[in-house]
Amino acid sequence: MKPNVRRWEANKILEAALNKYFAIFESTKTLASELIRSRRHPLEVLIILCARLDALASDAVSEGTPNKTAFTQFLRAYSGNNELFESVSVGELYYELRYHRWLLEGMIPQAGRLRRFSGINDCVIQFLEEAGLPLTLTDSARLLDCLSQILQHEFRVKPGQPLSKRRLVQESELVQRIVRATQKTRLRAHAANLPRALKSLVESKKVCTILYDRFRCEAIHGAAIILNAERFFHERQLYWEPRYSEYHGAYEFLEFPAQFLLGCVETCVNTYRHHLKAKGTVPPDVFFHVFGDDMMSNLKLLDYELLPEESPVRLNIKQKR
């Protein structure tokens, strides 16, 4: 058989396989569109759209890849909004600092000792440990207060601030502005430690991570999630909801409207499909789904790079007596 004919047949088989796989997501998009149009069941809309993004991302990676890593990497690669999803929501970072400032007395019961209440403390604990200040209540409070004031001065982090101040910023610019402002304070001697110390905390406040942690996980695994249904259905782009706590003041939380999430699913499906078509192979999970009993005759379309690494298997064979 001529090479051109073989290539044409392989492309035809691949196209049919992609049609079969991506057809799974059409009913989701149809249902979500109908619910958005009728403005009904906002939580269910959020759940199915986040779940579909999660399903696409999980199928696109090798076995053993953490769900969070798969989800955030997939959005960066295929959403068409890499710059947006890579940006940091400064208000969320501000809230985290203020919340842990309020919690600090319980976290540092005595000098040199840090108490962890739950996983939400991990990034701040790492920050306090790597910033270079003594682990005392006074020094840690001074550090969190200093950074909160810098963020409030440089960016829009709570209701009532000028609209000219940005809510979203790239990680490199955010860290540079924090370091530069810290160099003008009593903590200037520790400014050089901040880029490394802030790394995990800043990463946790990127838009893609917030979508995974506070929406995908809370909507699917949590008992409830706070949604302003009117804005969820009305807004077209990301928006911020004002909130208030008597313990750490006013703040704003990033929200994802229904139309934005639906558009994200649609773009990811289209972009990812084009990527697989151009590559000419599909990941193992997609391959096993679309080919079923015909797997052995279509192995040339399997992306072997995503197969698990080979490892020895120990067999324990018992002889019958």
JOHUVEN-V180122 format. One line per field, one symbol per residue. phi: phi as a letter, one per 30 degrees, with the letter a starting at -180 (. if undefined). A space follows every 50 residues. Layout:
phi: ???
This chain:
phi: .dedddddddddddddddeddddecdddddddddddddhbhedddddddd dddddedddcbddjdeeddddddddddbdibedddddcdddddeeddddd dddddddbdaeibcccdadddedddddddcdjdedbdddddddddddddd ddddbcbaejdeddddccadeddedddddddddccdcedcddddeddded ddedcdeddddddcceddddcddabdbdeddedddcbebbcdbbbdcbid abcdbcdddddddddddddddddddddddibbdeddedddchdceddbdd cddddcdeddbdccccccddc
